[in-house]
Amino acid sequence: MHLVLDYGGVIAEHGDERDHADLLGVDPDADPYPGWIAYFAYRDGFVQTTAGYLDLLSTLTGASREACREYVERTWLDPAVPEAHVDLLRDLANDHTLVLFGNMARPWIETVLTDHGVLDCFDDLVVSSDIQRPKPHPRGYVECLPEGDDPVAFVSDEYNEDLLMGEQFGMTSVWVENDDETPYREPDVRISGLAELPDVLDADSF
């Protein structure tokens, strides 16, 4: 099986970056929030290095580069990655081709995966900062597809923004249920958490 795994919300759980707005000396309720502006610029490839992101964040907020660096370390470089997810990824990599798909900056993803010892579980990383297009732009989905005709399943906690487009490319949608979303239509498969994925993959539907 060729498995496409969403990064944020499935593998890693990031908190609300506004919880660390005090490091930047900005109002967390500011609209637009300056941290988001800098993040979107990096995520979408307009800023292409962490140094460039830090320069932009410092310019937008007036915070020092040291404060901006600490902000990154507490937000994007320190998500929750449960040990159970680490073990599961290693097991999945033994039997399947794994592709990570994320709206994120590649250096940050590589840092987190390396810190948790699972970077080598993935055959490819398809990241919006590389392709300069966030999901659900089709470019990323094309990059995720296998060269052959192996069956493909896409696992994400966002049906409307992620999985719906994947279905158009023949991917089986595996939705990790969350209370913040009502799918526009029924996913192919529902699971309550990543731990259920191995059982789903063994089911007749695959």
N, C-alpha and C positions, 0 to 999 in steps of 0.2 A: 504494500500500500504506500502511496505517495501522500504524506501528511503535511498539510500547510497549517502552521500553528501561529495564531495571533500572539504578539508579544505582550502588550499591556492588557491586563485583565484576565489573561489565561496563564501565562508563564510567570509574569511579574505583576505585583499589585502596587501601583504608585498611589500615594496619598494626594491630597489637594496641595499644590505647590504654594497656594496662598497662605497656608499654615506657617510658612517661613518668610512671609513678607517683611517681618521685623528686621531680618538680616539686610534687606535692601533699603530699609527706612521708608517704605511706601505703604499706602493704605491698601489692605487686602481686598477692599470692596471697590477699588478704583475701576472705572469702566471707560476704556479698555484697561485691563490689568497689564502693566508693562512686562511682567514675566511671560505672559502669553504671547505678546508681540515678538519678543526675542525667540521664544520657543518655536513659534510657527515659522519664523524666518529661517531657523536652522533646520527644522523638520522638513520644510519644503525646498531646501536646497538653495535658498537665496543667500544665506550665510553658510559657508562650507567647512568651517573649522570651529573647534571649541574656543580657540582664541578669538575668532571673529564674533562668536556668540557672546563671550565675556565682554568684549569691547562694546557691543550693541547694548547689552543689559546694563553696563555701567553708564553708558550715555543716556539711556532712557530713564534711569533711576537716580543717577548721581552717586550711587554707591561705589566704593572702591573695588578694584579688581579682586582683592583678597576676599571681600565680603561676597562678591558675585561668585567666586570660586567655591566658597563654603556653601552658598545657596545651591549650587549645582550638586555638590557632594551630598547634601541632605535631601535633595529632591530626586533628581534623575539618576544619580549613581548609587542610591541606597534604597531601592524598592524592597518590598517583602517578597522573597522567593522561598516558599515553604520547602523544607527538606524533602517532603513527600513528592513535590514536583520534580526536584532534582533526581531522585531515585527513579521516578516514572519516565523522565526523559531518557535516562540511560537505558532503561529496559526497552522503550519504544525504538531507540536508535539501533538496537540489535536486530530488529525484525522489519523495520520500515525505513523509508527515505524521509528525512525530516527537513522541512524548509520553514524558516522563521519569516513571518511577514509582519512588518510593523511600521506605524507612523511615528518615526523616532529618528534620532541621529545615530548613525552607525557606531561612532566611537563610544557612545554611552552604552549601547546594547552590548558591544563586544566587551566592555569593561565589566558589566554586570554578569554576563554569561561566563566570563573567565573567572571572576571572583567566586562563582558557585561551581566551577569545574564542569560546565556543560557546553562550552563553546564548540567542542569537537563532536558533539552529538548532531550538529546540524550540517547537512550537505550544502546548504546555501542560506544566505541571509538576504532577503529582499526588503530594503529599507527605503523609506520615502526620501531621506536626505540624499541618497544615491541617484534615484530616478527622478527627483525633483517633482514628484507628483504624490499627493497623499491618497490613501484609500477614500472613496471607491473608484479612483481613476483606473481605467482598464489596463494601463501599462504595467502596473505591479502584478496584476493577476496573470498576465501573459508571462511575466518573468518567473512566476511560481510554478508554471505547468511543467510536467516532465517532458523529456524529449520523445519518449515512446508513448504507448497507449495504456500505461498503468492507471488503475483507478485512483482518483484523487479525492481526498476529504479535507475540508477546510474547517478548522476548529476555532471558534471565536465567541466572545461574550456579547458581541454586537451583531445582531442579525441585519438590521436595516442598513447600517453603514458598511458592513463587511461582507456578510454571507450572501445577501441577496444578489450582489454582483457576481460573486463566485459561482452561484448556481447557473448564471448565464454562460459560464465557461465549462460547464459540465462537472463542477465540483459538488460532491455531496456535502450539504451544510450540516455541521454539528454545532448546535447552539448551546453554549454554557449559560444556562438560565440566569438572568439577573432581574431584580425587581424594578429597575429603572427603565425598562424597555418593553414595549408591546410590539412584537413582530408584525410587519405588514401582512405576512402570510405565514403559513405553518412551515417551520424548518423541516428538513428531512429527518433529523434526529435531535432530540433534546437530552441534555445531561445536566445534572445539578452541580457537577464539579469535575475537574480534570481526572480525578481518581476513577471515574466511571468509564473513561475512554477505552481502556483495554477490553472491557467486556463488550462494549458497543462494536469495536472492531472485529470481535469474534462472532458477532451476530450474523444471521443469514442475510441481512440487508446489505452487507458488504461483500 
